[in-house]
Amino acid sequence: MKCFLVVIIIFLGIGNSFGQLNHTIYNTVLWEIKDTVNQTTSYLLGTSHALGSKFFHSMSSAYKKLKQSDLILLQAAGQDANLWETSATREDNPEWKKLLTKSELQFIGEKLENKPFQKLHFYELDLCLSLEYLRDICEGCSSKDDVRCMNDYIEELGAILNIPIKGLEEGTDHFKQLREQYVPGNLQENQVKRLKALIKALRMNDEILGDECDLVFEYKDMELPYAFSDPCPNTSPILSNTNKEWADLLPKHMSKHNCFIAISWYHLRYECGLIMQLMNKGYVVSPVNLWE
């Protein structure tokens, strides 16, 4: 991850107008969204797939707002969010036995608790092992995490609290859409090298993949570069397109419900991010102190 030259702004928990959302750093991932026409109030949480249930509960305001909501909106929910169900009907990928050693394949099977990883595409296995790296090596999760993915845990809480849950990508292959983000233009040789590096790092329990742990450290420290005035990176056109689709879909729900929306933090960033798009649609968006 590239280093960011930032000015740290102390978050005071005070509502910001459109013209005031121009800082580089906000020390929160929870945002209030007021619909002044329909008199509803929703909350948007930027999540991290590398952290789990323990960290979610440390954000007391987020847990409180979730319990007060009458609809939970997730990036993907249910079967759509389950990679193993999505890939269940596939044949095994014959490339794995050709490109990885027997010991590497055995290690992956043990690490992924004997799930059928042989059915996965390169970018899907990269995602699985990258998340294991961020959770274990970068200490995104610990033995105290009952659930090792924040989004999965929010879905479980919604079911326990009897709050209806919807996925923004219902009926679509959510994981297929991630391809451009994980292996944009990479040659298969480079993809295999990365997988082997991930396996080595996980085996050695060693942080050997440069500054990738910064993704976890920035989130845990809540020193997050939103860069609202910057355009979305040209290297990830899918990000801008997906944000626009969600920004068009969310008002249909927020006009009728007090929603709790949980979406990967990366989709909140930049000029094309959900926060700026919702503000452009007339919503009053304000940062929320996570520890009120």
Secondary structure, DSSP 8 states (H G I E B T S, - for coil): -----------------GGG---SEES-SEEEEEETTTTEEEEEEEE-TT--HHHHHH-HHHHHHHHH-SEEEESS-GGGG-HHHHTTTS---THHHHHS-HHHHHHHHHHTTT--GGG--HHHHHHHHHHHHHHHTS-S--TT-SSS-HHHHHHHHHHHTT--EEETTTTS-TTGGGHHHHSTT--HHHHHHHHHHHHHHHHHT---STTTTHHHHHHHHT-EE--TTS---TT-HHHHHHHHHHHHHHHHHHTTS-EEEEEEGGGG-STTSHHHHHHHTT-EEEE--TT-
